[in-house]
């Protein structure tokens, strides 16, 4: 990811290089889906499952840094 920030492109399996901004947008959207209540329920029993924030919107940005790394 840091390399993508520096170079402006991300290596994406099966797609080659994609613009970093677009790649980060996709990752952000994926995380938004994972934060949905039904996904949280499905993932809660996984080893090292992240503890979800107690804030109402529970977006990825609400996680602590350690929680972001674990998710």
PDB file of N, H, CA, C and O in Angstrom:
ATOM      1  N   UNK A   1       0.813  -1.179   0.000  1.00  0.00           N
ATOM      2  CA  UNK A   1       0.000   0.000   0.000  1.00  0.00           C
ATOM      3  C   UNK A   1       0.869   1.260   0.000  1.00  0.00           C
ATOM      4  O   UNK A   1       0.587   2.233  -0.700  1.00  0.00           O
ATOM      5  N   UNK A   2       1.931   1.213   0.806  1.00  0.00           N
ATOM      6  H   UNK A   2       2.160   0.423   1.375  1.00  0.00           H
ATOM      7  CA  UNK A   2       2.805   2.385   0.819  1.00  0.00           C
ATOM      8  C   UNK A   2       3.485   2.582  -0.532  1.00  0.00           C
ATOM      9  O   UNK A   2       3.658   3.706  -1.004  1.00  0.00           O
ATOM     10  N   UNK A   3       3.864   1.464  -1.141  1.00  0.00           N
ATOM     11  H   UNK A   3       3.724   0.551  -0.758  1.00  0.00           H
ATOM     12  CA  UNK A   3       4.463   1.544  -2.474  1.00  0.00           C
ATOM     13  C   UNK A   3       3.460   2.160  -3.457  1.00  0.00           C
ATOM     14  O   UNK A   3       3.829   2.967  -4.310  1.00  0.00           O
ATOM     15  N   UNK A   4       2.191   1.768  -3.325  1.00  0.00           N
ATOM     16  H   UNK A   4       1.892   1.112  -2.633  1.00  0.00           H
ATOM     17  CA  UNK A   4       1.146   2.331  -4.179  1.00  0.00           C
ATOM     18  C   UNK A   4       0.983   3.825  -3.981  1.00  0.00           C
ATOM     19  O   UNK A   4       0.760   4.564  -4.939  1.00  0.00           O
ATOM     20  N   UNK A   5       1.093   4.267  -2.746  1.00  0.00           N
ATOM     21  H   UNK A   5       1.274   3.666  -1.967  1.00  0.00           H
ATOM     22  CA  UNK A   5       1.022   5.710  -2.492  1.00  0.00           C
ATOM     23  C   UNK A   5       2.171   6.451  -3.168  1.00  0.00           C
ATOM     24  O   UNK A   5       1.991   7.508  -3.773  1.00  0.00           O
ATOM     25  N   UNK A   6       3.347   5.862  -3.045  1.00  0.00           N
ATOM     26  H   UNK A   6       3.493   5.003  -2.554  1.00  0.00           H
ATOM     27  CA  UNK A   6       4.520   6.517  -3.638  1.00  0.00           C
ATOM     28  C   UNK A   6       4.479   6.504  -5.167  1.00  0.00           C
ATOM     29  O   UNK A   6       4.780   7.504  -5.819  1.00  0.00           O
ATOM     30  N   UNK A   7       4.099   5.347  -5.726  1.00  0.00           N
ATOM     31  H   UNK A   7       3.854   4.535  -5.197  1.00  0.00           H
ATOM     32  CA  UNK A   7       4.140   5.193  -7.179  1.00  0.00           C
ATOM     33  C   UNK A   7       2.868   5.678  -7.872  1.00  0.00           C
ATOM     34  O   UNK A   7       2.874   5.961  -9.069  1.00  0.00           O
ATOM     35  N   UNK A   8       1.776   5.771  -7.108  1.00  0.00           N
ATOM     36  H   UNK A   8       1.770   5.541  -6.135  1.00  0.00           H
ATOM     37  CA  UNK A   8       0.509   6.191  -7.706  1.00  0.00           C
ATOM     38  C   UNK A   8      -0.254   5.055  -8.360  1.00  0.00           C
ATOM     39  O   UNK A   8      -1.307   5.274  -8.958  1.00  0.00           O
ATOM     40  N   UNK A   9       0.275   3.832  -8.249  1.00  0.00           N
ATOM     41  H   UNK A   9       1.131   3.654  -7.764  1.00  0.00           H
ATOM     42  CA  UNK A   9      -0.412   2.654  -8.793  1.00  0.00           C
ATOM     43  C   UNK A   9      -0.293   1.500  -7.790  1.00  0.00           C
ATOM     44  O   UNK A   9       0.661   1.423  -7.017  1.00  0.00           O
ATOM     45  N   UNK A  10      -1.281   0.615  -7.825  1.00  0.00           N
ATOM     46  H   UNK A  10      -2.057   0.678  -8.453  1.00  0.00           H
ATOM     47  CA  UNK A  10      -1.258  -0.590  -7.000  1.00  0.00           C
ATOM     48  C   UNK A  10      -1.187  -1.804  -7.911  1.00  0.00           C
ATOM     49  O   UNK A  10      -1.811  -1.827  -8.972  1.00  0.00           O
ATOM     50  N   UNK A  11      -0.436  -2.802  -7.507  1.00  0.00           N
ATOM     51  H   UNK A  11       0.071  -2.784  -6.645  1.00  0.00           H
ATOM     52  CA  UNK A  11      -0.420  -4.083  -8.213  1.00  0.00           C
ATOM     53  C   UNK A  11      -1.636  -4.860  -7.730  1.00  0.00           C
ATOM     54  O   UNK A  11      -1.769  -5.131  -6.537  1.00  0.00           O
ATOM     55  N   UNK A  12      -2.512  -5.214  -8.642  1.00  0.00           N
ATOM     56  H   UNK A  12      -2.404  -4.994  -9.611  1.00  0.00           H
ATOM     57  CA  UNK A  12      -3.741  -5.910  -8.293  1.00  0.00           C
ATOM     58  C   UNK A  12      -3.726  -7.262  -8.997  1.00  0.00           C
ATOM     59  O   UNK A  12      -3.646  -7.324 -10.224  1.00  0.00           O
ATOM     60  N   UNK A  13      -3.802  -8.347  -8.222  1.00  0.00           N
ATOM     61  H   UNK A  13      -3.867  -8.296  -7.225  1.00  0.00           H
ATOM     62  CA  UNK A  13      -3.763  -9.690  -8.811  1.00  0.00           C
ATOM     63  C   UNK A  13      -4.814  -9.822  -9.907  1.00  0.00           C
ATOM     64  O   UNK A  13      -5.988  -9.521  -9.691  1.00  0.00           O
ATOM     65  N   UNK A  14      -4.392 -10.264 -11.062  1.00  0.00           N
ATOM     66  H   UNK A  14      -3.439 -10.509 -11.238  1.00  0.00           H
ATOM     67  CA  UNK A  14      -5.294 -10.485 -12.180  1.00  0.00           C
ATOM     68  C   UNK A  14      -5.587  -9.249 -13.008  1.00  0.00           C
ATOM     69  O   UNK A  14      -6.126  -9.354 -14.110  1.00  0.00           O
ATOM     70  N   UNK A  15      -5.239  -8.077 -12.490  1.00  0.00           N
ATOM     71  H   UNK A  15      -4.801  -7.992 -11.595  1.00  0.00           H
ATOM     72  CA  UNK A  15      -5.505  -6.830 -13.225  1.00  0.00           C
ATOM     73  C   UNK A  15      -4.248  -6.057 -13.566  1.00  0.00           C
ATOM     74  O   UNK A  15      -4.291  -5.119 -14.361  1.00  0.00           O
ATOM     75  N   UNK A  16      -3.150  -6.433 -12.984  1.00  0.00           N
ATOM     76  H   UNK A  16      -3.115  -7.195 -12.338  1.00  0.00           H
ATOM     77  CA  UNK A  16      -1.924  -5.664 -13.195  1.00  0.00           C
ATOM     78  C   UNK A  16      -1.955  -4.403 -12.351  1.00  0.00           C
ATOM     79  O   UNK A  16      -2.362  -4.433 -11.190  1.00  0.00           O
ATOM     80  N   UNK A  17      -1.530  -3.312 -12.927  1.00  0.00           N
ATOM     81  H   UNK A  17      -1.199  -3.287 -13.870  1.00  0.00           H
ATOM     82  CA  UNK A  17      -1.495  -2.043 -12.199  1.00  0.00           C
ATOM     83  C   UNK A  17      -2.819  -1.309 -12.348  1.00  0.00           C
ATOM     84  O   UNK A  17      -3.379  -1.206 -13.440  1.00  0.00           O
ATOM     85  N   UNK A  18      -3.305  -0.799 -11.212  1.00  0.00           N
ATOM     86  H   UNK A  18      -2.851  -0.883 -10.326  1.00  0.00           H
ATOM     87  CA  UNK A  18      -4.493   0.063 -11.222  1.00  0.00           C
ATOM     88  C   UNK A  18      -4.109   1.368 -10.530  1.00  0.00           C
ATOM     89  O   UNK A  18      -3.236   1.365  -9.662  1.00  0.00           O
ATOM     90  N   UNK A  19      -4.737   2.475 -10.893  1.00  0.00           N
ATOM     91  H   UNK A  19      -5.446   2.477 -11.599  1.00  0.00           H
ATOM     92  CA  UNK A  19      -4.440   3.725 -10.206  1.00  0.00           C
ATOM     93  C   UNK A  19      -4.687   3.584  -8.701  1.00  0.00           C
ATOM     94  O   UNK A  19      -5.697   3.021  -8.277  1.00  0.00           O
ATOM     95  N   UNK A  20      -3.768   4.093  -7.917  1.00  0.00           N
ATOM     96  H   UNK A  20      -2.948   4.550  -8.261  1.00  0.00           H
ATOM     97  CA  UNK A  20      -3.841   3.922  -6.467  1.00  0.00           C
ATOM     98  C   UNK A  20      -5.158   4.447  -5.901  1.00  0.00           C
ATOM     99  O   UNK A  20      -5.756   3.794  -5.046  1.00  0.00           O
ATOM    100  N   UNK A  21      -5.615   5.594  -6.349  1.00  0.00           N
ATOM    101  H   UNK A  21      -5.129   6.125  -7.044  1.00  0.00           H
ATOM    102  CA  UNK A  21      -6.855   6.157  -5.816  1.00  0.00           C
ATOM    103  C   UNK A  21      -8.029   5.210  -6.041  1.00  0.00           C
ATOM    104  O   UNK A  21      -8.854   5.021  -5.146  1.00  0.00           O
ATOM    105  N   UNK A  22      -8.109   4.618  -7.220  1.00  0.00           N
ATOM    106  H   UNK A  22      -7.439   4.771  -7.946  1.00  0.00           H
ATOM    107  CA  UNK A  22      -9.194   3.673  -7.508  1.00  0.00           C
ATOM    108  C   UNK A  22      -9.062   2.411  -6.660  1.00  0.00           C
ATOM    109  O   UNK A  22     -10.061   1.888  -6.166  1.00  0.00           O
ATOM    110  N   UNK A  23      -7.856   1.928  -6.493  1.00  0.00           N
ATOM    111  H   UNK A  23      -7.045   2.352  -6.895  1.00  0.00           H
ATOM    112  CA  UNK A  23      -7.637   0.740  -5.665  1.00  0.00           C
ATOM    113  C   UNK A  23      -8.018   0.981  -4.218  1.00  0.00           C
ATOM    114  O   UNK A  23      -8.645   0.131  -3.586  1.00  0.00           O
ATOM    115  N   UNK A  24      -7.639   2.138  -3.691  1.00  0.00           N
ATOM    116  H   UNK A  24      -7.129   2.828  -4.205  1.00  0.00           H
ATOM    117  CA  UNK A  24      -8.002   2.464  -2.311  1.00  0.00           C
ATOM    118  C   UNK A  24      -9.504   2.663  -2.175  1.00  0.00           C
ATOM    119  O   UNK A  24     -10.074   2.321  -1.138  1.00  0.00           O
ATOM    120  N   UNK A  25     -10.152   3.201  -3.185  1.00  0.00           N
ATOM    121  H   UNK A  25      -9.690   3.479  -4.027  1.00  0.00           H
ATOM    122  CA  UNK A  25     -11.615   3.338  -3.160  1.00  0.00           C
ATOM    123  C   UNK A  25     -12.285   1.971  -3.076  1.00  0.00           C
ATOM    124  O   UNK A  25     -13.254   1.797  -2.338  1.00  0.00           O
ATOM    125  N   UNK A  26     -11.770   1.001  -3.832  1.00  0.00           N
ATOM    126  H   UNK A  26     -10.983   1.143  -4.432  1.00  0.00           H
ATOM    127  CA  UNK A  26     -12.324  -0.352  -3.798  1.00  0.00           C
ATOM    128  C   UNK A  26     -12.128  -0.970  -2.421  1.00  0.00           C
ATOM    129  O   UNK A  26     -13.052  -1.578  -1.882  1.00  0.00           O
ATOM    130  N   UNK A  27     -10.942  -0.822  -1.847  1.00  0.00           N
ATOM    131  H   UNK A  27     -10.191  -0.328  -2.285  1.00  0.00           H
ATOM    132  CA  UNK A  27     -10.691  -1.366  -0.515  1.00  0.00           C
ATOM    133  C   UNK A  27     -11.609  -0.729   0.519  1.00  0.00           C
ATOM    134  O   UNK A  27     -12.121  -1.415   1.404  1.00  0.00           O
ATOM    135  N   UNK A  28     -11.818   0.570   0.413  1.00  0.00           N
ATOM    136  H   UNK A  28     -11.402   1.127  -0.306  1.00  0.00           H
ATOM    137  CA  UNK A  28     -12.698   1.267   1.353  1.00  0.00           C
ATOM    138  C   UNK A  28     -14.129   0.741   1.238  1.00  0.00           C
ATOM    139  O   UNK A  28     -14.798   0.532   2.250  1.00  0.00           O
ATOM    140  N   UNK A  29     -14.592   0.528   0.017  1.00  0.00           N
ATOM    141  H   UNK A  29     -14.048   0.698  -0.805  1.00  0.00           H
ATOM    142  CA  UNK A  29     -15.943   0.000  -0.186  1.00  0.00           C
ATOM    143  C   UNK A  29     -16.066  -1.416   0.364  1.00  0.00           C
ATOM    144  O   UNK A  29     -17.082  -1.765   0.965  1.00  0.00           O
ATOM    145  N   UNK A  30     -15.042  -2.225   0.162  1.00  0.00           N
ATOM    146  H   UNK A  30     -14.217  -1.941  -0.326  1.00  0.00           H
ATOM    147  CA  UNK A  30     -15.047  -3.586   0.694  1.00  0.00           C
ATOM    148  C   UNK A  30     -15.160  -3.565   2.218  1.00  0.00           C
ATOM    149  O   UNK A  30     -15.913  -4.343   2.803  1.00  0.00           O
ATOM    150  N   UNK A  31     -14.413  -2.678   2.847  1.00  0.00           N
ATOM    151  H   UNK A  31     -13.801  -2.045   2.372  1.00  0.00           H
ATOM    152  CA  UNK A  31     -14.484  -2.569   4.300  1.00  0.00           C
ATOM    153  C   UNK A  31     -15.858  -2.089   4.757  1.00  0.00           C
ATOM    154  O   UNK A  31     -16.338  -2.508   5.811  1.00  0.00           O
ATOM    155  N   UNK A  32     -16.489  -1.224   3.987  1.00  0.00           N
ATOM    156  H   UNK A  32     -16.099  -0.884   3.131  1.00  0.00           H
ATOM    157  CA  UNK A  32     -17.840  -0.779   4.327  1.00  0.00           C
ATOM    158  C   UNK A  32     -18.809  -1.962   4.310  1.00  0.00           C
ATOM    159  O   UNK A  32     -19.708  -2.036   5.147  1.00  0.00           O
ATOM    160  N   UNK A  33     -18.634  -2.879   3.371  1.00  0.00           N
ATOM    161  H   UNK A  33     -17.904  -2.819   2.691  1.00  0.00           H
ATOM    162  CA  UNK A  33     -19.494  -4.069   3.309  1.00  0.00           C
ATOM    163  C   UNK A  33     -19.231  -4.965   4.522  1.00  0.00           C
ATOM    164  O   UNK A  33     -20.168  -5.493   5.120  1.00  0.00           O
ATOM    165  N   UNK A  34     -17.974  -5.132   4.878  1.00  0.00           N
ATOM    166  H   UNK A  34     -17.213  -4.703   4.392  1.00  0.00           H
ATOM    167  CA  UNK A  34     -17.624  -5.974   6.026  1.00  0.00           C
ATOM    168  C   UNK A  34     -18.207  -5.405   7.317  1.00  0.00           C
ATOM    169  O   UNK A  34     -18.470  -6.159   8.254  1.00  0.00           O
ATOM    170  N   UNK A  35     -18.409  -4.115   7.383  1.00  0.00           N
ATOM    171  H   UNK A  35     -18.195  -3.503   6.622  1.00  0.00           H
ATOM    172  CA  UNK A  35     -18.949  -3.482   8.583  1.00  0.00           C
ATOM    173  C   UNK A  35     -20.463  -3.636   8.700  1.00  0.00           C
ATOM    174  O   UNK A  35     -21.025  -3.298   9.742  1.00  0.00           O
ATOM    175  N   UNK A  36     -21.131  -4.127   7.682  1.00  0.00           N
ATOM    176  H   UNK A  36     -20.675  -4.402   6.836  1.00  0.00           H
ATOM    177  CA  UNK A  36     -22.586  -4.295   7.747  1.00  0.00           C
ATOM    178  C   UNK A  36     -22.930  -5.310   8.839  1.00  0.00           C
ATOM    179  O   UNK A  36     -22.183  -6.263   9.060  1.00  0.00           O
ATOM    180  N   UNK A  37     -24.067  -5.103   9.527  1.00  0.00           N
ATOM    181  H   UNK A  37     -24.674  -4.329   9.347  1.00  0.00           H
ATOM    182  CA  UNK A  37     -24.416  -5.988  10.660  1.00  0.00           C
ATOM    183  C   UNK A  37     -24.412  -7.472  10.318  1.00  0.00           C
ATOM    184  O   UNK A  37     -23.936  -8.281  11.114  1.00  0.00           O
ATOM    185  N   UNK A  38     -24.932  -7.848   9.148  1.00  0.00           N
ATOM    186  H   UNK A  38     -25.318  -7.191   8.502  1.00  0.00           H
ATOM    187  CA  UNK A  38     -24.974  -9.279   8.824  1.00  0.00           C
ATOM    188  C   UNK A  38     -23.570  -9.852   8.610  1.00  0.00           C
ATOM    189  O   UNK A  38     -23.321 -11.021   8.904  1.00  0.00           O
ATOM    190  N   UNK A  39     -22.663  -9.026   8.101  1.00  0.00           N
ATOM    191  H   UNK A  39     -22.866  -8.077   7.863  1.00  0.00           H
ATOM    192  CA  UNK A  39     -21.283  -9.491   7.933  1.00  0.00           C
ATOM    193  C   UNK A  39     -20.578  -9.574   9.283  1.00  0.00           C
ATOM    194  O   UNK A  39     -19.832 -10.519   9.536  1.00  0.00           O
ATOM    195  N   UNK A  40     -20.808  -8.597  10.143  1.00  0.00           N
ATOM    196  H   UNK A  40     -21.414  -7.829   9.938  1.00  0.00           H
ATOM    197  CA  UNK A  40     -20.217  -8.651  11.486  1.00  0.00           C
ATOM    198  C   UNK A  40     -20.642  -9.929  12.191  1.00  0.00           C
ATOM    199  O   UNK A  40     -19.830 -10.599  12.830  1.00  0.00           O
ATOM    200  N   UNK A  41     -21.922 -10.260  12.069  1.00  0.00           N
ATOM    201  H   UNK A  41     -22.581  -9.716  11.550  1.00  0.00           H
ATOM    202  CA  UNK A  41     -22.439 -11.472  12.710  1.00  0.00           C
ATOM    203  C   UNK A  41     -21.747 -12.712  12.154  1.00  0.00           C
ATOM    204  O   UNK A  41     -21.376 -13.608  12.913  1.00  0.00           O
ATOM    205  N   UNK A  42     -21.572 -12.770  10.850  1.00  0.00           N
ATOM    206  H   UNK A  42     -21.873 -12.042  10.234  1.00  0.00           H
ATOM    207  CA  UNK A  42     -20.946 -13.925  10.214  1.00  0.00           C
ATOM    208  C   UNK A  42     -19.469 -14.051  10.576  1.00  0.00           C
ATOM    209  O   UNK A  42     -18.935 -15.160  10.610  1.00  0.00           O
ATOM    210  N   UNK A  43     -18.811 -12.939  10.845  1.00  0.00           N
ATOM    211  H   UNK A  43     -19.245 -12.038  10.817  1.00  0.00           H
ATOM    212  CA  UNK A  43     -17.362 -12.949  11.106  1.00  0.00           C
ATOM    213  C   UNK A  43     -17.005 -13.012  12.579  1.00  0.00           C
ATOM    214  O   UNK A  43     -15.834 -13.180  12.918  1.00  0.00           O
ATOM    215  N   UNK A  44     -17.981 -12.883  13.459  1.00  0.00           N
ATOM    216  H   UNK A  44     -18.933 -12.746  13.184  1.00  0.00           H
ATOM    217  CA  UNK A  44     -17.670 -12.718  14.882  1.00  0.00           C
ATOM    218  C   UNK A  44     -16.943 -13.895  15.514  1.00  0.00           C
ATOM    219  O   UNK A  44     -16.220 -13.709  16.492  1.00  0.00           O
ATOM    220  N   UNK A  45     -17.114 -15.105  14.981  1.00  0.00           N
ATOM    221  H   UNK A  45     -17.702 -15.256  14.186  1.00  0.00           H
ATOM    222  CA  UNK A  45     -16.491 -16.281  15.591  1.00  0.00           C
ATOM    223  C   UNK A  45     -15.139 -16.634  14.993  1.00  0.00           C
ATOM    224  O   UNK A  45     -14.529 -17.626  15.393  1.00  0.00           O
ATOM    225  N   UNK A  46     -14.669 -15.853  14.058  1.00  0.00           N
ATOM    226  H   UNK A  46     -15.164 -15.048  13.733  1.00  0.00           H
ATOM    227  CA  UNK A  46     -13.351 -16.110  13.484  1.00  0.00           C
ATOM    228  C   UNK A  46     -12.262 -15.830  14.514  1.00  0.00           C
ATOM    229  O   UNK A  46     -12.418 -14.950  15.361  1.00  0.00           O
ATOM    230  N   UNK A  47     -11.161 -16.576  14.443  1.00  0.00           N
ATOM    231  H   UNK A  47     -11.035 -17.290  13.754  1.00  0.00           H
ATOM    232  CA  UNK A  47     -10.044 -16.260  15.343  1.00  0.00           C
ATOM    233  C   UNK A  47      -9.568 -14.823  15.068  1.00  0.00           C
ATOM    234  O   UNK A  47      -9.507 -14.395  13.916  1.00  0.00           O
ATOM    235  N   UNK A  48      -9.243 -14.114  16.098  1.00  0.00           N
ATOM    236  H   UNK A  48      -9.292 -14.462  17.034  1.00  0.00           H
ATOM    237  CA  UNK A  48      -8.753 -12.732  15.992  1.00  0.00           C
ATOM    238  C   UNK A  48      -9.766 -11.807  15.334  1.00  0.00           C
ATOM    239  O   UNK A  48      -9.380 -10.838  14.681  1.00  0.00           O
ATOM    240  N   UNK A  49     -11.058 -12.090  15.494  1.00  0.00           N
ATOM    241  H   UNK A  49     -11.371 -12.878  16.025  1.00  0.00           H
ATOM    242  CA  UNK A  49     -12.086 -11.200  14.938  1.00  0.00           C
ATOM    243  C   UNK A  49     -11.953  -9.839  15.600  1.00  0.00           C
ATOM    244  O   UNK A  49     -11.776  -9.754  16.815  1.00  0.00           O
ATOM    245  N   UNK A  50     -12.036  -8.768  14.808  1.00  0.00           N
ATOM    246  H   UNK A  50     -12.180  -8.836  13.821  1.00  0.00           H
ATOM    247  CA  UNK A  50     -11.892  -7.435  15.400  1.00  0.00           C
ATOM    248  C   UNK A  50     -13.069  -7.106  16.299  1.00  0.00           C
ATOM    249  O   UNK A  50     -14.190  -7.561  16.072  1.00  0.00           O
ATOM    250  N   UNK A  51     -12.801  -6.317  17.311  1.00  0.00           N
ATOM    251  H   UNK A  51     -11.891  -5.947  17.495  1.00  0.00           H
ATOM    252  CA  UNK A  51     -13.884  -5.814  18.158  1.00  0.00           C
ATOM    253  C   UNK A  51     -14.472  -4.600  17.452  1.00  0.00           C
ATOM    254  O   UNK A  51     -13.759  -3.645  17.142  1.00  0.00           O
ATOM    255  N   UNK A  52     -15.753  -4.641  17.205  1.00  0.00           N
ATOM    256  H   UNK A  52     -16.332  -5.416  17.457  1.00  0.00           H
ATOM    257  CA  UNK A  52     -16.381  -3.558  16.459  1.00  0.00           C
ATOM    258  C   UNK A  52     -16.608  -2.350  17.355  1.00  0.00           C
ATOM    259  O   UNK A  52     -16.952  -2.504  18.527  1.00  0.00           O
ATOM    260  N   UNK A  53     -16.421  -1.152  16.819  1.00  0.00           N
ATOM    261  H   UNK A  53     -16.142  -1.027  15.867  1.00  0.00           H
ATOM    262  CA  UNK A  53     -16.608   0.066  17.604  1.00  0.00           C
ATOM    263  C   UNK A  53     -18.060   0.188  18.069  1.00  0.00           C
ATOM    264  O   UNK A  53     -18.972  -0.334  17.428  1.00  0.00           O
ATOM    265  N   UNK A  54     -18.258   0.863  19.158  1.00  0.00           N
ATOM    266  H   UNK A  54     -17.517   1.287  19.679  1.00  0.00           H
ATOM    267  CA  UNK A  54     -19.592   1.045  19.703  1.00  0.00           C
ATOM    268  C   UNK A  54     -20.306   2.263  19.121  1.00  0.00           C
ATOM    269  O   UNK A  54     -21.479   2.491  19.414  1.00  0.00           O
ATOM    270  N   UNK A  55     -19.615   3.038  18.308  1.00  0.00           N
ATOM    271  H   UNK A  55     -18.662   2.853  18.070  1.00  0.00           H
ATOM    272  CA  UNK A  55     -20.263   4.207  17.703  1.00  0.00           C
ATOM    273  C   UNK A  55     -21.380   3.779  16.791  1.00  0.00           C
ATOM    274  O   UNK A  55     -21.380   2.661  16.276  1.00  0.00           O
ATOM    275  N   UNK A  56     -22.320   4.651  16.592  1.00  0.00           N
ATOM    276  H   UNK A  56     -22.320   5.560  17.011  1.00  0.00           H
ATOM    277  CA  UNK A  56     -23.530   4.323  15.857  1.00  0.00           C
ATOM    278  C   UNK A  56     -23.282   3.941  14.401  1.00  0.00           C
ATOM    279  O   UNK A  56     -23.858   2.970  13.911  1.00  0.00           O
ATOM    280  N   UNK A  57     -22.430   4.697  13.702  1.00  0.00           N
ATOM    281  H   UNK A  57     -21.962   5.487  14.099  1.00  0.00           H
ATOM    282  CA  UNK A  57     -22.246   4.396  12.283  1.00  0.00           C
ATOM    283  C   UNK A  57     -21.271   3.248  12.041  1.00  0.00           C
ATOM    284  O   UNK A  57     -21.307   2.627  10.979  1.00  0.00           O
ATOM    285  N   UNK A  58     -20.418   2.961  12.988  1.00  0.00           N
ATOM    286  H   UNK A  58     -20.390   3.465  13.851  1.00  0.00           H
ATOM    287  CA  UNK A  58     -19.488   1.835  12.926  1.00  0.00           C
ATOM    288  C   UNK A  58     -18.749   1.719  11.599  1.00  0.00           C
ATOM    289  O   UNK A  58     -18.659   0.634  11.025  1.00  0.00           O
ATOM    290  N   UNK A  59     -18.237   2.802  11.131  1.00  0.00           N
ATOM    291  H   UNK A  59     -18.310   3.683  11.597  1.00  0.00           H
ATOM    292  CA  UNK A  59     -17.464   2.762   9.901  1.00  0.00           C
ATOM    293  C   UNK A  59     -16.039   2.316  10.210  1.00  0.00           C
ATOM    294  O   UNK A  59     -15.609   2.320  11.364  1.00  0.00           O
ATOM    295  N   UNK A  60     -15.330   1.939   9.184  1.00  0.00           N
ATOM    296  H   UNK A  60     -15.679   1.936   8.247  1.00  0.00           H
ATOM    297  CA  UNK A  60     -13.948   1.489   9.358  1.00  0.00           C
ATOM    298  C   UNK A  60     -13.114   2.547  10.071  1.00  0.00           C
ATOM    299  O   UNK A  60     -12.225   2.213  10.854  1.00  0.00           O
ATOM    300  N   UNK A  61     -13.394   3.810   9.807  1.00  0.00           N
ATOM    301  H   UNK A  61     -14.116   4.082   9.171  1.00  0.00           H
ATOM    302  CA  UNK A  61     -12.631   4.889  10.419  1.00  0.00           C
ATOM    303  C   UNK A  61     -12.825   4.963  11.931  1.00  0.00           C
ATOM    304  O   UNK A  61     -12.034   5.607  12.620  1.00  0.00           O
ATOM    305  N   UNK A  62     -13.868   4.312  12.457  1.00  0.00           N
ATOM    306  H   UNK A  62     -14.511   3.790  11.896  1.00  0.00           H
ATOM    307  CA  UNK A  62     -14.108   4.315  13.896  1.00  0.00           C
ATOM    308  C   UNK A  62     -13.213   3.331  14.638  1.00  0.00           C
ATOM    309  O   UNK A  62     -13.095   3.415  15.861  1.00  0.00           O
ATOM    310  N   UNK A  63     -12.582   2.401  13.930  1.00  0.00           N
ATOM    311  H   UNK A  63     -12.679   2.333  12.937  1.00  0.00           H
ATOM    312  CA  UNK A  63     -11.699   1.441  14.575  1.00  0.00           C
ATOM    313  C   UNK A  63     -10.433   2.129  15.089  1.00  0.00           C
ATOM    314  O   UNK A  63      -9.982   3.135  14.542  1.00  0.00           O
ATOM    315  N   UNK A  64      -9.882   1.558  16.147  1.00  0.00           N
ATOM    316  H   UNK A  64     -10.249   0.741  16.591  1.00  0.00           H
ATOM    317  CA  UNK A  64      -8.552   1.979  16.581  1.00  0.00           C
ATOM    318  C   UNK A  64      -7.566   1.505  15.520  1.00  0.00           C
ATOM    319  O   UNK A  64      -7.918   0.698  14.659  1.00  0.00           O
ATOM    320  N   UNK A  65      -6.337   1.999  15.577  1.00  0.00           N
ATOM    321  H   UNK A  65      -6.051   2.655  16.276  1.00  0.00           H
ATOM    322  CA  UNK A  65      -5.324   1.539  14.618  1.00  0.00           C
ATOM    323  C   UNK A  65      -5.100   0.039  14.732  1.00  0.00           C
ATOM    324  O   UNK A  65      -4.959  -0.651  13.722  1.00  0.00           O
ATOM    325  N   UNK A  66      -5.067  -0.468  15.965  1.00  0.00           N
ATOM    326  H   UNK A  66      -5.182   0.092  16.785  1.00  0.00           H
ATOM    327  CA  UNK A  66      -4.884  -1.914  16.150  1.00  0.00           C
ATOM    328  C   UNK A  66      -6.063  -2.677  15.565  1.00  0.00           C
ATOM    329  O   UNK A  66      -5.877  -3.735  14.964  1.00  0.00           O
ATOM    330  N   UNK A  67      -7.259  -2.160  15.731  1.00  0.00           N
ATOM    331  H   UNK A  67      -7.410  -1.300  16.219  1.00  0.00           H
ATOM    332  CA  UNK A  67      -8.441  -2.793  15.172  1.00  0.00           C
ATOM    333  C   UNK A  67      -8.438  -2.764  13.660  1.00  0.00           C
ATOM    334  O   UNK A  67      -8.887  -3.714  13.019  1.00  0.00           O
ATOM    335  N   UNK A  68      -7.936  -1.680  13.079  1.00  0.00           N
ATOM    336  H   UNK A  68      -7.572  -0.908  13.600  1.00  0.00           H
ATOM    337  CA  UNK A  68      -7.851  -1.586  11.609  1.00  0.00           C
ATOM    338  C   UNK A  68      -6.881  -2.634  11.076  1.00  0.00           C
ATOM    339  O   UNK A  68      -7.128  -3.242  10.035  1.00  0.00           O
ATOM    340  N   UNK A  69      -5.793  -2.840  11.778  1.00  0.00           N
ATOM    341  H   UNK A  69      -5.592  -2.346  12.624  1.00  0.00           H
ATOM    342  CA  UNK A  69      -4.812  -3.829  11.319  1.00  0.00           C
ATOM    343  C   UNK A  69      -5.367  -5.245  11.427  1.00  0.00           C
ATOM    344  O   UNK A  69      -5.047  -6.104  10.605  1.00  0.00           O
ATOM    345  N   UNK A  70      -6.198  -5.490  12.440  1.00  0.00           N
ATOM    346  H   UNK A  70      -6.458  -4.792  13.107  1.00  0.00           H
ATOM    347  CA  UNK A  70      -6.739  -6.823  12.658  1.00  0.00           C
ATOM    348  C   UNK A  70      -7.853  -7.155  11.689  1.00  0.00           C
ATOM    349  O   UNK A  70      -8.135  -8.332  11.461  1.00  0.00           O
ATOM    350  N   UNK A  71      -8.501  -6.138  11.105  1.00  0.00           N
ATOM    351  H   UNK A  71      -8.272  -5.183  11.290  1.00  0.00           H
ATOM    352  CA  UNK A  71      -9.655  -6.438  10.241  1.00  0.00           C
ATOM    353  C   UNK A  71      -9.254  -6.697   8.820  1.00  0.00           C
ATOM    354  O   UNK A  71     -10.110  -6.962   7.976  1.00  0.00           O
TER     355      UNK A  71
END
